[in-house]
Amino acid sequence: MLIEKTYSVSGIVQGVGFRPLCVRIARRTGIRGSVANTSDGVLLRLQGTEDAIARYVAELKRDCPDVALIVDIKLLERKDVEQADDDFTILKSVRSLRQRVLLPPDMATCRNCLADIRDPADRRYRYAFTNCTNCGPRFSIVRELPYDRPKTTMSAFPMCPACRQEYADETNRRFHAQPNACPVCGPRLAYCDAQGQEIARDEKAFGLTIAALANGQIIAVKGLGGFHLACDATREEPVSLLRRRKRRPRRPFAVMVKNVAVAEKIVKLSAADTKLLTGARAPIILLERNDSNFLAPSVAPGLNRLGVMLPYTPLHHMIMEEFDALVMTSANLSGEPLVSENEEAYRRLAGICDGFLVHNRPIHMKIDDSVLLHHDSGPVLIRRARGYVPNPIIAARELAPVLAAGAEMKGTFAFSQDAMIFSSQYLGDMKEMGTAQFYEKALRHFLGLYNFAPERLVTDLHPLYLSTAVAKRIFSRLPALAVQHHYAHMMACLAENRIDSPALGIIMDGTGYGGDGSIWGGEILCGDAESFERCGHLKEFRLPGGDRAVMEPWRCGLSLLVESCGAHEALELCQGLWPGRTAAARQLLNAWEAFPLTSSCGRLFDGLAAIVLKKETVSYDGEAAMELQAFAETHPTLGTGLPFDVENSVIDWRPFVAALARPPHNVLFAAGAFHTRLAQALAQCAANVAGQTGIRLVALSGGCWQNGLLLKETLPLLRARGLTPLTHKLLSPNDECLSVGQAYIGGLRRNEG
């Protein structure tokens, strides 16, 4: 007896070769019917016997592509049919008002496409835009859903007969590959001089690029989600030149290497690292350096880790055939959004690069490279972007539709829909005008892509965040809920771990507006989506000069010394640590009580770096803390006489600093001892609160948990006390995750306006 069953398949099922898979399974199982992209995902109409349809669904789940994700297969209708269709076909896509389909991220070049561009007999030999259903651009080229070629930036490139034949051939891996193209019909390369004047195209353009890089020049290369600034990473002269031109004195550069063999020359690679590097997401991974002089010294000064990635587009693979290692850093000035358009690149990168390798495939939504750190407990995202966005966070239960505005630094936004939270890619520092404009463009793109209509706006408690101002201007009539910064951090960690019950939070962060109006940043919290309580924190200290202390860590160091040793002794110590700052320190002490108090863990790290490493100033946020971690990881920890105290859930670091500042002490051991003692104090404080509340779940969030050493020290101590630590795996622990936490709180508080 013939029956017909209609299914709705939701998840990441568009742009990943899902419809071609449906056709192939139909051929194997004898099923007739149709498949179509819809705004909900994919609509499957299956005709056959009950057993044949059951076998079809089982094979669909079993053979689902690696880059796809089936969230749900829902039976919509069952009916008897007298006669089946003549075939199984792909129907025209259907768009409805509500979007539930999950758009896939951009994916690294697959092995088959790599083989194509390396085969002289293949018609795509050395073609820089080769792709198939298993790889290539997705998120960066889509204008709207459902995912079909006319709705992408590839609509400007009609397929030639050969490409159209592949597109229509269900046995071909380019069957319904929307960005499918070749040298005859697809995008083309061009090389432009420093003024943006085109000099050559295609293979000649590529040749000029290789020659320029080999000659020590800096070239802007247009990639998948934007431009990179590239130069030879093995030579000091071009790397130093790039630093001067980009006004980036010390922030580390990422390096793209030819292959895994070259990576092993410069960093220590585990099997897990190799799998991540060579996978479809192809992120930058921060890896421990080998004792090698292979790279220029100024690639990552003062750090024991290096950001490494492999080529992830055909163009990258072609370039890296000629070099072992190139600096590949985002083409922007610090804090500003990535450059992604050709004319924009000629204008904004003038004076930085010596030439441009561009192409004519528009990037609709710019997106940076993702960055992560891999350690014993798994990967920790530092920047969530290409390869990860726009994958949603699956929540523990259904959420009200809310829009979350996110943070000021490391800006993102997020919105909740059904039981999912969609977070934007990393957008940049909202204080930069270009970032604010990009934030609004990206927000409008996401809202249009998913036809999202929020019922409520959720923002940070800080009254002056620009992200809040932009979101409120766009949604001026929506009720708004303001959420404390570190509470949102905790809830972001709970959201991605699918927890909706009460938990503790150890939130070690930079700075955030506290519930009492002071500057928080080292907090022990307890709560759920309805409310939270501050149960403990780091001992507070003054922030002399306010925000200036972020870029001048000696100010934090002075504050730690004043709190630990008194003003008079602190001034004497200042003369030995930072001789040129004594007069300024004396002036600060005269106005000491006027400066704000903070419990910031990030500023505590800065102050320790100023004392241990005599670090007076930094050129980027986090520099001092990263160098302190690097020092700790490369020097033995013997500072057992350097204690922390925990009393009434206040973690007091003053005994540690006092012992460090007075003889006998050895700063060589202090960096490692600081990490160890802080981890012990955090675990003890959390255990104390757990004993009072009976709560054993502990969420770890905040930018300081990007410190792999602190995380490595803390996790076993929490487990030894019977606690269950929860860490970020899908989001960054820094302020990027804030919007997800805000959305989770607002989405669960259905009745609060």
C-alpha positions in Angstrom: 0.0 0.0 0.0 1.4 3.4 -1.0 1.4 6.2 1.5 2.7 9.8 1.4 4.3 11.4 4.4 5.3 15.1 4.6 8.1 16.1 6.9 9.5 19.4 8.0 13.3 19.1 8.7 14.8 21.9 10.7 18.4 22.7 11.5 21.5 23.5 9.3 20.0 22.0 6.2 20.5 24.6 3.6 23.8 25.3 1.8 25.3 22.0 3.0 24.3 19.6 0.2 21.2 18.4 2.0 18.7 18.5 -0.9 21.2 16.5 -3.1 21.5 14.0 -0.3 17.7 13.7 -0.2 17.6 12.9 -3.9 20.4 10.3 -3.7 18.7 8.5 -0.8 15.4 8.5 -2.8 17.2 6.7 -5.7 18.6 4.1 -3.3 15.3 3.4 -1.5 12.9 3.8 -4.4 11.1 6.7 -2.8 9.2 9.2 -5.0 8.1 12.8 -4.0 10.0 16.0 -3.6 12.2 18.2 -1.5 12.2 22.0 -1.2 14.0 24.7 0.8 11.6 26.6 3.0 11.8 29.4 5.6 11.6 26.6 8.2 14.3 24.5 6.8 13.5 21.7 4.3 10.1 20.3 3.3 10.2 16.6 2.4 7.3 14.8 0.7 7.9 11.1 0.6 5.9 8.5 -1.3 6.3 4.7 -0.9 5.6 1.9 1.5 5.7 2.4 5.3 9.0 0.4 5.4 10.6 2.2 2.5 9.8 5.6 4.1 11.1 4.5 7.5 14.3 3.3 5.8 14.6 6.7 4.0 14.4 8.7 7.2 16.9 6.4 8.9 19.4 6.8 6.1 18.8 10.6 6.1 19.8 10.8 9.8 22.8 8.4 9.2 24.2 10.1 6.2 23.7 13.7 7.2 26.7 15.7 6.0 29.3 16.7 8.6 28.6 20.4 8.0 24.9 19.9 8.4 22.8 19.6 11.6 19.4 18.0 11.9 17.6 19.6 14.9 14.2 18.0 14.3 12.3 15.9 11.7 8.6 16.6 12.3 5.8 14.7 10.6 3.3 17.2 9.2 0.9 14.9 7.3 0.2 11.3 6.4 -2.2 10.1 3.7 -2.9 7.2 1.4 -2.1 7.7 -2.3 -3.3 5.6 -5.3 -0.3 6.4 -7.5 3.1 7.8 -6.7 4.8 10.7 -8.6 7.0 9.8 -11.6 10.2 10.8 -9.8 11.8 12.5 -6.8 12.5 16.1 -7.6 13.9 19.3 -6.1 11.1 22.0 -6.1 11.4 25.8 -6.1 12.1 27.2 -2.6 9.3 28.7 -0.6 9.7 31.7 1.7 7.2 32.5 4.6 7.1 35.4 7.0 8.7 33.4 9.9 12.3 32.1 9.4 13.4 29.0 11.3 16.1 27.7 8.9 19.6 27.7 10.1 22.1 29.2 7.7 25.5 27.4 7.7 28.8 29.2 8.3 31.5 29.7 5.7 33.5 26.6 5.4 37.2 25.8 4.6 38.1 24.3 1.2 37.5 20.5 1.2 40.0 18.0 0.0 38.2 17.3 -3.3 38.1 21.0 -4.3 41.8 21.3 -3.3 42.6 18.4 -5.6 40.7 20.1 -8.4 42.8 23.3 -8.2 46.0 21.3 -8.1 45.2 19.1 -11.1 46.4 20.6 -14.5 43.8 18.5 -16.3 40.9 19.9 -14.3 39.0 22.9 -15.7 39.3 24.5 -12.3 43.1 24.2 -12.2 44.4 27.2 -10.1 40.9 28.7 -9.9 40.7 30.8 -6.7 36.9 30.5 -6.2 36.5 26.7 -6.5 33.8 25.3 -4.1 31.2 22.6 -3.8 28.3 21.6 -1.5 30.9 20.7 1.2 32.9 23.9 1.3 33.1 27.6 0.5 31.3 30.8 1.2 27.9 30.7 2.9 27.1 33.3 5.6 29.3 36.0 4.1 27.5 36.0 0.7 23.8 35.4 1.7 21.5 38.4 1.4 18.3 36.6 2.4 16.8 33.2 3.0 16.0 30.6 1.7 19.5 29.9 0.6 19.4 30.0 -3.2 21.8 31.5 -5.7 19.6 34.5 -6.6 19.6 35.5 -2.9 23.4 35.5 -2.7 26.1 37.8 -4.1 26.8 35.1 -6.7 23.6 36.2 -8.5 25.9 38.5 -10.5 27.6 35.5 -12.0 25.3 33.4 -14.3 26.6 29.9 -14.6 28.1 28.7 -17.9 26.8 25.5 -19.5 29.4 23.3 -17.8 28.7 24.7 -14.4 25.0 24.5 -14.9 25.3 20.8 -15.9 27.2 20.1 -12.7 24.5 22.0 -10.7 21.8 19.9 -12.2 23.6 16.5 -11.9 22.4 14.7 -8.8 25.5 12.5 -8.8 27.9 15.5 -8.8 29.1 17.0 -5.6 28.3 20.5 -7.0 24.6 19.4 -7.4 22.7 22.6 -6.2 26.0 24.2 -4.9 24.8 27.8 -5.0 28.3 29.5 -5.2 29.3 27.1 -8.1 31.6 28.8 -10.6 34.6 28.3 -12.8 37.1 30.5 -14.7 34.6 30.9 -17.6 31.7 32.3 -15.6 32.8 33.1 -12.0 34.6 35.8 -10.1 38.1 36.9 -11.1 41.2 38.2 -9.4 42.8 41.6 -10.0 46.0 43.2 -8.7 46.1 46.9 -7.9 48.9 49.2 -7.0 49.1 51.1 -3.7 46.7 53.8 -5.1 44.1 51.2 -6.1 44.8 51.3 -9.8 44.3 47.9 -11.5 47.5 46.5 -13.1 46.7 42.9 -13.9 44.1 40.2 -13.7 43.8 36.5 -13.0 47.1 34.6 -13.2 49.2 37.7 -13.8 47.6 39.3 -10.8 48.5 36.3 -8.7 52.1 36.4 -10.0 52.5 40.0 -9.1 51.2 39.3 -5.6 53.7 36.5 -5.1 56.6 38.6 -6.3 55.6 41.5 -4.1 55.4 39.3 -1.0 58.7 37.7 -1.8 60.2 41.2 -2.1 59.2 42.0 1.4 56.2 44.1 0.6 52.8 44.3 2.4 49.8 43.2 0.3 46.1 43.5 1.2 44.5 40.2 0.2 40.7 40.0 -0.1 39.5 36.7 1.3 36.3 35.0 2.3 35.0 37.5 4.9 37.2 40.5 4.3 40.8 41.7 3.7 44.0 40.4 5.3 47.2 42.3 5.5 49.9 39.9 4.4 53.7 39.9 4.6 56.6 37.4 4.9 56.5 36.2 8.6 60.0 34.8 8.4 61.7 38.1 7.8 61.9 40.9 10.5 62.0 43.8 8.1 58.5 43.4 6.5 56.9 42.5 9.9 58.4 45.5 11.6 57.3 47.7 8.7 53.7 46.3 9.0 53.8 47.2 12.8 54.8 50.8 12.1 52.3 51.3 9.3 49.4 49.7 11.1 50.3 51.4 14.4 50.3 48.1 16.2 53.5 48.1 18.3 53.1 44.8 20.2 49.8 43.1 19.7 50.6 39.7 18.2 50.0 38.9 14.6 48.4 35.7 13.4 50.4 33.5 11.0 49.2 31.4 8.1 51.5 28.4 7.4 51.8 26.2 4.4 50.7 22.9 6.1 50.8 21.0 9.3 54.5 20.1 8.8 55.4 23.7 8.8 53.2 24.4 11.8 55.1 21.7 13.7 58.3 23.6 13.2 57.1 26.6 15.1 54.5 25.4 17.6 53.6 22.3 19.6 50.7 20.5 18.0 48.5 17.9 19.6 46.2 15.6 17.6 43.2 17.7 18.8 44.9 20.9 17.6 45.6 19.3 14.2 42.0 18.2 13.8 40.8 21.7 14.5 43.3 23.4 12.2 42.4 21.1 9.3 38.7 21.0 9.9 35.9 22.9 8.1 36.0 25.8 10.6 39.8 26.3 10.2 40.2 28.8 13.0 43.3 30.6 14.3 44.6 28.5 17.2 46.9 30.0 19.9 49.6 27.4 20.4 52.7 27.1 22.5 55.8 28.0 20.6 58.7 25.7 20.0 62.3 26.9 20.7 62.7 27.9 17.1 63.9 31.0 15.3 61.9 30.2 12.2 59.7 33.3 12.4 60.6 37.0 12.8 60.9 38.0 16.5 58.3 40.8 16.3 55.5 38.5 15.1 54.4 37.9 18.7 56.8 39.8 21.1 56.9 38.8 24.8 54.5 35.8 24.4 55.0 32.1 24.5 52.0 31.4 22.3 51.5 32.0 18.6 48.2 32.3 16.6 48.5 29.8 13.7 46.1 28.9 10.9 46.1 26.9 7.7 45.0 28.1 4.3 41.2 27.9 4.2 40.3 29.2 0.7 41.6 28.1 -2.7 43.3 31.5 -3.0 45.1 31.0 0.3 46.3 27.5 -0.8 47.6 28.9 -4.0 49.5 31.7 -2.2 50.9 29.4 0.5 52.4 27.0 -2.1 55.0 29.7 -2.5 55.7 30.5 1.2 56.1 28.6 4.4 54.6 31.3 6.7 52.9 34.7 6.1 51.5 37.1 8.6 47.8 37.2 7.9 46.3 39.9 10.1 42.9 41.5 9.8 42.9 44.6 7.6 41.8 47.3 9.9 43.1 49.7 12.5 42.8 48.6 16.1 39.2 48.5 17.3 37.7 49.3 13.9 35.7 46.8 11.8 37.3 44.6 9.2 37.7 46.1 5.7 35.7 44.0 3.1 34.9 46.2 0.0 37.4 47.0 -2.7 36.9 50.8 -2.8 36.9 50.9 1.0 40.2 49.0 1.1 41.8 51.4 -1.4 40.7 54.3 0.8 41.3 53.0 4.4 44.4 50.9 3.7 46.2 53.6 1.8 49.7 54.1 3.4 49.6 50.6 5.0 50.0 48.2 2.1 52.0 48.3 -1.1 49.4 46.6 -3.3 46.0 44.9 -3.3 44.9 41.4 -4.5 41.2 41.8 -4.9 38.3 40.0 -6.6 34.8 40.9 -7.8 32.7 38.6 -5.6 31.0 40.9 -3.2 31.1 40.2 0.5 27.6 40.9 1.8 28.4 40.3 5.5 32.0 40.8 6.6 33.4 38.4 9.2 36.7 38.0 10.9 38.8 34.8 11.5 37.8 32.9 14.6 40.4 32.6 17.3 40.6 29.9 19.9 42.9 28.4 22.6 43.0 24.6 23.0 43.8 23.1 26.4 43.2 19.9 28.3 39.5 20.6 28.9 38.8 21.5 25.2 38.8 24.6 23.1 38.2 28.1 24.5 37.0 30.6 21.9 38.7 34.0 22.0 36.9 35.4 19.0 33.7 33.7 17.6 33.4 34.5 13.9 34.1 32.6 10.7 33.2 28.9 10.8 31.0 29.4 13.9 28.6 32.2 13.1 25.6 32.1 12.5 25.2 28.7 14.3 22.8 29.2 17.2 23.0 28.3 20.8 20.4 25.7 21.6 18.8 26.7 25.0 17.3 24.5 27.6 13.7 25.5 26.8 11.5 27.8 24.7 12.4 31.5 24.9 10.4 34.7 24.4 11.6 36.7 21.3 14.0 39.3 22.7 16.9 41.4 21.2 20.0 41.7 23.3 22.3 44.7 22.7 25.5 43.3 24.1 28.6 45.0 25.4 30.7 48.1 24.5 34.1 46.3 24.0 34.1 43.2 21.8 30.6 44.0 20.7 28.0 41.5 19.6 24.2 41.4 19.6 21.9 38.4 20.0 18.3 37.4 19.7 16.2 34.6 21.0 13.8 32.6 18.8 12.0 29.4 19.8 14.6 27.5 21.9 17.6 29.1 20.1 19.8 32.1 20.6 21.5 33.6 17.6 24.6 35.7 18.2 26.2 37.9 15.7 29.9 37.6 14.8 32.5 39.6 16.7 31.9 43.2 15.6 34.6 45.2 17.3 34.9 48.1 19.8 31.7 50.1 19.9 33.5 53.3 20.7 34.8 53.4 17.1 32.3 55.1 14.8 32.9 52.6 12.0 32.0 49.7 14.4 28.8 51.4 15.5 27.8 51.7 11.8 28.7 48.1 11.2 26.8 47.0 14.3 23.6 48.6 12.9 24.1 47.1 9.4 24.7 43.6 10.8 21.8 43.9 13.2 19.4 44.9 10.3 20.8 42.1 8.2 20.1 39.4 10.9 16.7 40.8 11.6 15.8 40.7 7.9 17.4 37.3 7.4 15.2 35.7 10.0 12.2 38.0 9.9 12.7 38.5 13.6 10.3 40.7 15.5 11.4 41.2 19.2 9.0 41.8 22.0 11.6 43.2 24.4 15.0 44.8 24.3 17.7 43.7 26.8 20.7 45.9 27.5 23.7 46.2 29.9 23.1 48.1 33.1 25.7 50.7 32.1 23.8 53.9 31.0 26.3 55.0 28.4 27.0 51.9 26.3 26.8 52.8 22.6 25.4 49.4 21.8 22.4 50.2 24.0 21.9 53.6 22.3 21.9 52.0 18.8 19.5 49.3 19.8 17.2 51.7 21.5 17.2 54.0 18.5 16.1 51.2 16.2 13.6 49.8 18.7 12.5 52.9 20.5 9.0 51.6 21.3 10.1 48.3 22.8 10.1 47.8 26.6 13.7 47.5 27.8 15.3 45.4 30.5 18.7 46.4 31.9 20.9 43.5 33.1 24.1 43.7 35.2 27.2 42.9 33.2 28.6 40.0 35.1 25.2 38.4 35.7 24.9 38.3 31.9 28.3 36.6 31.7 27.1 33.9 34.1 23.8 33.3 32.3 25.7 33.1 28.9 27.7 30.2 30.3 24.5 28.6 31.6 22.7 29.1 28.2 25.3 27.2 26.2 25.4 24.4 28.7 21.6 24.2 28.6 21.1 24.9 32.3 18.0 26.7 33.5 18.3 26.0 37.2 20.1 28.0 39.9 23.9 28.1 39.7 27.0 29.8 41.1 29.1 32.0 38.9 32.8 32.7 39.1 33.1 35.7 36.8 36.6 36.9 36.4 36.5 39.8 34.0 37.9 43.2 33.1 35.4 45.8 34.2 31.7 46.2 34.3 29.1 48.4 35.8 28.2 47.0 39.2 24.8 46.7 40.9 26.0 49.2 43.5 27.3 51.7 41.0 31.0 50.7 41.5 33.2 48.9 39.0 33.0 45.1 39.3 35.1 42.5 37.7 36.0 39.7 40.1 32.7 38.2 41.3 31.2 35.2 42.9 27.5 35.2 42.0 24.5 33.0 42.7 21.3 33.0 40.8 19.1 32.0 37.9 17.2 33.8 35.1 14.9 35.6 37.6 17.5 37.1 39.9 21.0 36.9 41.2 23.0 37.8 44.4 26.6 38.9 44.8 28.0 36.4 47.2 31.7 37.2 47.1 34.3 39.2 45.2 37.9 40.2 45.0 39.1 42.7 47.5 38.5 46.1 46.0 41.3 48.6 45.2 41.4 52.1 43.7 41.7 52.7 39.9 43.9 55.8 39.8 43.1 57.8 36.7 40.1 55.7 35.9 40.2 54.3 32.3 43.8 55.5 31.9 44.8 52.6 34.2 43.8 50.1 31.5 46.6 51.3 29.2 49.0 52.2 32.0 49.2 49.1 34.3 51.7 50.8 36.6 48.8 52.7 38.0 47.1 49.4 39.0 50.4 48.2 40.4 50.7 51.4 42.5 47.1 50.8 43.8 47.9 47.2 44.8 51.0 48.4 46.7 49.1 51.2 48.4 46.4 48.8 49.6 49.0 46.1 50.7 51.9 48.2 52.1 50.6 51.7 52.7 51.1 54.9 50.7 54.6 55.7 52.1 56.1 52.3 51.3 54.3 52.1 48.0 55.9 55.4 46.9 59.4 54.0 47.9 58.7 50.8 45.9 57.5 52.9 42.9 61.0 54.5 42.7 62.5 51.0 42.1 59.8 49.6 39.9 58.9 52.5 37.7 61.5 55.3 38.3 60.0 57.7 35.8 56.6 57.6 37.4 57.5 58.7 40.9 56.3 62.3 40.5 53.0 61.2 38.9 52.5 58.6 41.7 52.9 61.3 44.3 50.2 63.5 42.5 47.9 60.5 42.4 48.3 59.8 46.1 47.3 63.4 46.9 43.9 62.7 45.2 43.6 59.0 46.2 40.2 59.0 47.7 38.7 60.5 44.6 39.4 57.5 42.4 36.8 54.8 41.8 37.0 51.4 43.6 37.1 48.2 41.5 37.1 44.5 42.1 38.3 43.8 38.6 40.3 40.6 38.1 41.7 42.0 34.8 43.1 45.0 36.5 44.5 42.8 39.3 46.4 40.9 36.6 47.6 44.2 35.2 48.8 45.4 38.6 50.7 42.1 39.2 52.3 42.4 35.7 53.4 45.9 36.5 55.1 44.7 39.8 56.5 41.4 38.6 57.5 42.4 35.0 57.9 46.2 35.6 55.3 46.7 32.9 54.5 50.4 32.8 52.3 50.8 29.7 50.6 48.5 27.1 49.6 49.0 23.5 46.5 46.8 23.7 44.0 45.6 26.3 45.1 42.4 27.9 48.8 42.8 26.9 50.1 42.9 30.5 48.0 39.9 31.6 49.1 37.8 28.6 52.7 38.5 29.3 52.3 37.6 33.0 50.7 34.3 31.9 53.5 33.7 29.4 56.1 34.4 32.2 54.3 32.0 34.5 54.2 29.2 31.9 58.0 29.6 31.2 59.3 29.9 34.8 58.9 27.5 37.8 56.4 28.1 40.5 58.0 28.0 43.9 56.2 30.9 45.7 54.6 28.9 48.4 55.2 31.7 50.9 52.9 34.1 48.9 49.4 33.7 50.4 45.8 34.8 49.6 43.2 35.1 52.3 39.5 34.4 52.0 37.3 35.8 54.7 33.5 36.5 54.5 33.6 35.6 50.8 36.1 38.4 50.1 39.2 37.2 48.3 42.1 39.2 49.7 45.2 39.4 47.6 46.9 41.9 49.8 49.0 39.4 51.8 50.4 38.1 48.4 51.4 41.5 47.2 52.8 42.5 50.6 55.0 39.4 50.7 56.0 39.9 47.1 57.0 43.5 47.6 59.2 42.9 50.7 62.4 40.8 50.8 63.1 38.0 50.7 61.2 37.4 47.5 61.8 36.2 44.0 59.7 37.6 41.2 60.7 34.7 38.9 58.4 32.5 40.9 55.7 35.1 41.6 53.8 34.9 38.3 53.1 31.2 38.5 52.4 31.5 42.3 49.8 34.2 41.6 47.9 32.0 39.2 48.0 29.1 41.7 47.0 31.2 44.7 44.2 32.9 42.8 42.8 29.5 41.6 42.9 28.2 45.2 41.1 31.2 46.6 38.4 31.1 43.9 37.8 27.4 44.6 37.6 28.0 48.3 35.3 30.9 48.0 33.0 29.0 45.6 33.0 26.0 48.0 32.0 28.3 50.9 29.0 29.7 48.9 28.1 26.2 47.7 28.0 25.1 51.4 25.6 27.9 52.2 23.3 27.5 49.2 23.5 23.8 48.4 24.2 24.7 44.7 27.0 22.6 43.1 26.9 24.0 39.5 29.6 26.7 38.9 29.6 28.7 35.7 33.0 30.2 34.7 32.8 33.3 32.5 34.6 36.6 31.9 37.6 37.5 29.9 40.2 36.3 32.4 39.1 32.7 31.7 40.8 33.0 28.3 43.9 32.5 30.5 44.5 28.8 29.9 46.8 28.5 32.9 44.2 30.0 35.3 41.6 27.7 33.9 43.9 24.7 34.1 44.7 25.4 37.8 41.1 26.1 38.8 39.0 23.3 37.3 40.5 20.4 39.3 40.3 22.4 42.5 36.6 23.0 42.0 36.0 19.3 41.2 38.0 18.2 44.2 35.5 20.2 46.4 32.5 18.4 44.9 31.5 21.2 42.5 30.6 20.8 38.8 32.3 23.6 36.8 30.7 24.7 33.6 32.9 26.4 30.9 32.3 28.1 27.6 32.8 25.8 24.6 30.5 27.5 22.0 31.0 31.1 23.0 34.0 33.2 24.1 34.1 33.9 27.8 35.0 37.5 27.1 32.4 40.3 26.5 31.4 38.8 23.2 29.1 36.4 25.1 27.3 39.1 27.0 24.5 39.4 24.4 23.7 35.7 24.7 23.4 36.0 28.5 21.2 39.0 28.1 19.0 37.2 25.6 18.8 34.2 27.9 17.7 36.3 30.8 15.2 38.2 28.8 13.9 35.2 26.9 13.2 33.3 30.2 11.5 36.3 31.9 8.5 36.1 29.7 6.2 38.4 31.7 8.6 41.1 32.6 8.7 44.3 30.6 
